[in-house]
Amino acid sequence: MPEVDEFNTLGIPDHLDETRGIIEHWLEEYQNAEIGNYVFAVRLLVKEQFIGLIALNLASQKFKSGEVWYKLHPNYWRKGYTTEALNRILDFGFDELKLHRIQAGCAVENIASIKVLEKVGMKREGCKRQILPLKSGWSDNYHYAILETDERKRSV
């Protein structure tokens, strides 16, 4: 779906075998004693329907930080699901993994993602110029973060 790919630098697999390879790589990482990347399915509770992904990629343990990313099917945009999933992954990062800082980035044109990040309490810390290689060309990227001591907002 082109709208999913508009602000996506990860890419969308072209076929099922490519998808399998990505998932197998993630599963191999989970076999390590020290997990560096957590990728979760976002599902509707009522139907157990898969609607997207959300992930927390960890920095070295010394820094007690991580970075989040997410992708949801466009049929589920603007319904609060991304905000709910992001709140849950912040809880996981701070409460379970005992992180100090969680950050995220998004293209400056990605207004919906900006709203989600700010809705959960993340603060904009800066902007990197032309760092994202999007299909439409190079894009600037806003950087957001939230600390374990910051207020987390629950607006869902």
Summary of the structure (lengths in Angstrom):
residues: 156
radius of gyration: 15.5
end to end distance: 26.4
largest distance: 42.6
contacts: 410
relative contact order: 0.15
helix: 32%
strand: 36%
